[in-house]
Amino acid sequence: MSIEPWISPSDAAEWNFAGSDLVPVTPDKSGHPPQPANRLYRVRTHVLSDCDIAPGDLLCLQAAQGGELPFCVSIAAVELQLDYGSVLLLRLFVPPRQLIINSAEIQLPPLFVGHFTRIAAASPWRRGILAN
């Protein structure tokens, strides 16, 4: 299955993928498309390396519905609004609203779901969550 970006070049202008942990992707017509409520992302960083998620991995996450938050620890695609646009982060969501990394290689402070952060898609964390 070949993979290509699912956002248009004009929509991509507002995203800074250079600072993003994830890039949204979609299977081409020869592959099996995901369910409409699912989103595919290609991982770019090591922020969840202790969860066995590495750069190049493909994640299939459930699209967030109306601002609802997951009820359990989940792998999350997080939109972070910045002055110059948005970045797409990969984080471990810990209820009720904390977003953390899980890596011995990288040290970053936690974030919280709020005014500048929004969960775009998430799925409960488990070993074997990778789509590839």
N, C-alpha and C positions, 0 to 999 in steps of 0.2 A: 504494500500500500504506500503510495507516495503521499507526502504531506505538503500542504501549502498554506500560507496565512489565510485566515478567514475574514480579516478586516480589509476594507478597501484602502488604497493609498491615501485618499483624502481623509479617511477616518484615522489612519495611522499617524497623520501629521500631529495630532494632539497627544500622542503617546511617545514617551521617551524610552524605547526598548533598550537603549544602551544602559539604562539604570534599572531595567526590569529583571526579575528573577524568572519570568515566564514569557513565552510568546504564544498567543492563541493560534491554533492550527485546525485544519479540517481535512478529512480524507478526500481523495479525488473520487470521481465517479466509478472507478474500477474497484475501490475498496468498499467495505461495509460501513455505511454512515452510522454515527452514534445516534442514540435516541434523541429526539428534539430537545429534551430537558437536560442533556449532557453537553459538556464543553470539553474539548481536548486542548491540552497545553504542552508545549515542549519546555523542559526545564533547562535553565541557563546557568544556575549557580549551585553551590554546595550548602545552602542554608538549612536543608533538612537531610544532610548526609547521615546523621545518626538514625534516621528513619529509613535508611537504605534507598534514598532518592538522590540521584546524581545528575549532573549536566548531561543532556541528551535524552534523558528518560521522557516518556510520553505519559501524561496523567489524564485520566478521564474523570471529571468532577461534575457533580450535579449543579445545574444553574440555580442560583439563589432566587427565591420567589419573594418579591415585595418586601425586602429588608429583613426577612426572617433570619434568625441566627440558628446555627446548628445546636442540637441539644446535648452533644457529646464531643469529646476531643476529635477534631477533624483536620484533614489537610485542606487548606483554603487558598484560593486565588483571591488576592486582595487588591482592590484599586485604591491607590493612595494619590490624593490630589495635592499637587505642588503648585507654586507660583507659575512655573513655566509649562505646566501640563500634568499628565498623569503617568504613573508607573504601575506596573503590574507585579505585585510581590507574591511570593510563595511563603506561607506561614502555617504554623500549627495553631489552630484555634483551640483555646482552652476556655470553656464556659466560666463565667457568663459573657465576657467580651474581650479577653486577652488574646493577643497574637504574638507568638514567639517563634524563634528559630530553634533548631535542634541540631547543633553541629559543634564538634570539638575544634574545627578549623577556623570558625568565624565567631566573633563576639559582637552582638548588637543588642541594644536595649529592647524591651518589649514595646509593642504598640497596643492600642486599644481601639475597638470598633467605635466609631464616633463620627464627628462632623467631617473629618478629612479622610476617613478610611471607610471602605465598604466591601463586604464580602460579595464577590461576583459569582463564585461557585465554590462548592465544598463537598467533601465526602468523608464519612467516618474513617478515621485512621485505622489501618490494619496492615499487616505484612502482605505483600502481593497486590498493592493498590495500583501498580503500574499497568498501563494499557498495552505496552509493547511486549 
